[in-house]
């Protein structure tokens, strides 16, 4: 959901929470200084309370750290336009107040993820118009070269020549792509993209795709267009962002039908999202059964609450420590060969 652009197993319950509330801002509500963009840019000190909470979470699960497949890094002037869009409560935010919690410079944001113990993260970026994707891919390749923890990320758009620059990005070492159907306003089943999808399927490179209709619907959001893509490319490794919010159960249907479809947890189950697009509790058993294909995503840095809140939200599902270990680390490690 921070994806909006201006220009955006084991069902045993855990007996005790791994993350304990350690401060007044740990309830999911944004700090006042973050709501206004004033005051401290990241957190009060490092290591601070948030860092301690996150590290206690993965250490308590016996993990070496976290893998977050849905974090955003992009050219600074582009990211600032995204932040401006959130500040203005643009229509793609659903009119929601959306304070940016981690409004800081690129180096500070990457350093904080390292402090959290996020061993690997992505640079989700996306075009909102033709002629932009190839330039973004050039920036992302440079970011990957200077940021060893990042999975080299690339993007695409439904436009002539997309198949050429997708192949070029793969040749440059791209390991994950980002597609944003809502912001881009394109049909993922557009024939312009057909060869690119085929290339990505053959290369077995995953695509994190925002195609659900939350927090506001787009012309081509929902399962219909994606179902057409998968019918033509059933081996395409799609990671459905935000668990397909709000069409959660419909996207679970796709994941159950196509073994290469995965879903990320970005912003789902948090107090913020539960107020307007809650995940249906009747679907939790299905989420448990798909435990090997659910991946941790957070939308850092553009989340309206502290990073640990996403982890606590997942923990409170009571799907068990094995499920949490898989979601927060092991599934992505297997998928990306980390």
N, C-alpha and C positions, 0 to 999 in steps of 0.2 A: 504494500500500500504506500510505502514511501515512494513507490515507483511512479508517482504522478509528476508530470513534467510541466513546467510553465511554457516553456519556450515554444517532471517528474523524473503371542509371545508368551512372556511370562506375566500372567495376570495378577501375581501376588502383590498385595499392597505394601507400600513402604510404611513401616511402623512409626518412624519419626522422620520429619522433613530433613533433608540434607541441608537445605537453605533455611536459616532462621532469620526472621525479621530483625535487622540490626539497627535500624534508624527510622526516623519519622517519615522518610520518603519511600519506604519499602512497601507501601501498600499499593503502588501502581499509579498514584496521583503524581503529576509532575511537580517538581519544585517550583516555587514562585519565580526564582531568577531564570529558570529555563523557559518558563512560559513567556517571558518577555524578551528572551535572548540576551538579557543583561547578566552581569555577575560572572561567576566562574564558568568557563566554557565546557569543561568536561566533568570533573568531580573535585571535591574538596580534599586534595592531597592524593598522592600515590605512593605506597598502596593505601587506598581509602576503603571505606566500608563496602562499596560496590565491588571492588577488586577482591576483597576478602570473601564476600558472599559467593561470587562466581567461582573462585578457586576452591572454596569449601564444597561447593556443589559437585564439581567433577572429581575432586579428590575423594569425596565420600562415596562416589560410585566406583572408585578404583580405576579411573581413566587417567591417561597421560595429559589430557586437555580436551578442548572442544574443537569441532569442525563446524563452521557456520557457512552454509552455502548461499546465504542471501544477505550480503552486506554491500553497501553502495560506496564506491569510489569512482569519481569521474572528474573531468577538468573542473578546476575550482570555480570558474565563472559559470559553468553549466550547473554545478551543484548549488551555487548561490541563487540561481534562478529557480531551482527546485524549492529551496527554502523560502524564497519570496512567494512562491505559489502557495505553499502551505500557510504562510503567514496571512495571506489574503483569503484563505479558505476558498480556493478555486473550486469550480464545479466537480472536478474529478476527486476531490476529497469528500464529497457528499455533504459539503457545508459544515463539516466538523471542525471544531477548534483543535488544532494540531500543533502544539508547541514542539520544537525540535530539541530533544534532550541533549544531544552531543554536537552542538554547534561549535566546531573548532577547526583549526587548520588540519590539513591532510596528515602531516607527520604526527600531530598529537593524537588524531583518531586512530591511526595505525598502531601507535605506541600503546594506547589504552587497550586495544584488542590483545596485544601481546601481554600486557599486564594481567588481563583477564585469564590468560591461558588459552586463547583461541589459537590453535596451532596452524590452522589453515582457514582462509576466508576468501571471499570473491570480490570482484569489482563490478557489481551489477551496474550497467549503464545501457542506455537505449536512446534511439532517435525518435523525434516526434514528427519528422518530415523527411522527404527524400533528400539524398545527397549528404546526409549527416553521418550515417553508420560507418562508412569507411574511415572518416576522420577520427571518430571515436575509437575505432579499432586500433588506429595508429597510436593514440594516446594510451590505450590500455596495454598495448604491447610494451611501451616504455615503462609504464607503471609496474608491470610484472617483472621487468628486468631489474628494477631497483627496489622491489619489495619481495623478498624471498618467500614469505608466508602466503602470498596470494596465488590463487589458481588463475592463471592467465585467462582472462575473460574477453569475449568478443560479443558483437551484437549484429543484428540484421534488420532489414526493412523490406517491405514488398515493393520492389522497384527494379527496373532493368539493370542488369549487371550484378545482382545480388549473389548469384551463384559464383561469379568470379571472385568477389572479395571475401566470400565465405571460405572458398578454397585457399585464398591467400592467407587469411587469418589462421587456418589450420596449419598451413605450411610454416607460419611464424611460431606455432606452438600453442595455439589456443586450446584450452582444455575444457572450457564450458562456455556456452553462449547464453545471452539474455534476450528474450523476446517480450515485448509489451504490447499486447493486442489492444488494450484500453487506451493507452496514451498514443500509440501509433495510429489508431483508428483504421487499421487494415484488417482484411480477412486473412487469417492464417492459412486458409485453404485456397487463397489466390494462386493461380497457375504460375505467377511470377516466382513464387517461393518453392514450387514443387521440386525443382532440381536441387535447391539448397537443402531442403529437408532430406532428400535422398542422399546427398553427400554427407550430411551429419549422421544419418542413420548408419551408413556404411562405415564411417569413421568411428562410430560408437562414442561420439562426444555428446554429453548431456546438454540439454537446453532448459534453463529455468524460464518458465513462461507464465506471465500474468495474463490469464484468460478468463478468470472468474469475474463476476459482475460487481464485486465489492471494491471500494465502498460506494461506487456509483457505476451503473451499467454503461457499457460502450456499445457501439453499433454491432460489433462482432464478438462480444463476450458471451460466455456460456459454453456448454459442452458441445453444442451442435457443430460449429466450425472445427473444433479440435477433433471431434469424432471423424470428420471427413479426412483430416490430415492423417490420423492414425489408421484409417481404413486403407489408405494408399501406402503408408510407411509404418507398418505395425512394429518394426524393430527400433523406431525412433525413441531415443531415451529422453522423454519429456519429464521434467520435474515441475509439477503444477504448484505455482506459488500460492501461498496463503491457504493451502488445502482446498483451493478452488472457491474460496469464500464469495458469495454465500451459498453457492450450489455444491455444498460439501458432499452430500450423498450422491449426487449425479457424477461428480468427479471420482468418488470412491468406486462407483460402478465401472468407470473407465479403467481404473487401476486394477480392479479385479479381473477385467477382461484382457488387458494388455500387460504382459509381464514386465515390460520395460518402462511402464509409467510409474513414476514416483511422485510424492507430494512433500512440500516443505511446510514447516509449522509457523511460518512468519506471521506474527501478531495474533495468531489464533489462540483462543482460550484465555487471553489476557482480560483484565477487568475492562479495559478500554473497548475492546472488540465485542466482548460479551454483552455490552449494553445495547448494541444495535444490530449485530449479526452473530448471534450465539451459535455455537456448534451444537447440534442435536445430540443429547446424551444417549439416545437410542443407538447412535452410530459408533459409540465407543468400542463395542466388541469387534466391529469391522476394522477399526483403527488398530486394535491390538493384533488382529490376525495379519494385518499388513505391516507389522512392525519392522520387517526387514526392508521396507521401501518408504519409510518416513524419514525425512532428514531435517535436522535443526536449521531453521532460518530465523532471522530476527528483524531485519530491516535497519539495523544499525547503519548510520547514525541518526536516521530520521524518525526515530520512535518517540512517542509522547509520554514516555515513562522510562525508568532506569532499566538497563540491560538485564539485571538479575530477575526482573519481574517475569520475563518470558520463561525462564528456567523454572521458577516456582509454579507458574501456570501449568507447565507440562508435568511437573512432579505431582501436583494436586489431582491429576487425572487418575492416580492410583493404578497405573498399568504395570507397575513393578520396576525394580532396578534394572533388570535385563532389557526391558523395553527402552528405558532411558539411556542405557549405555549404547544400544544400537542406534537410537535416533540422534544422540548428541555426538557420536564419534564413529562407531564401527561401520554403519551403513555407508557413510561418505568415504571412509577410508577404503572400503572395498570397491565402491563405485569408481573412485578416481585413482585407485592404486597408490595410495599415499603410504 
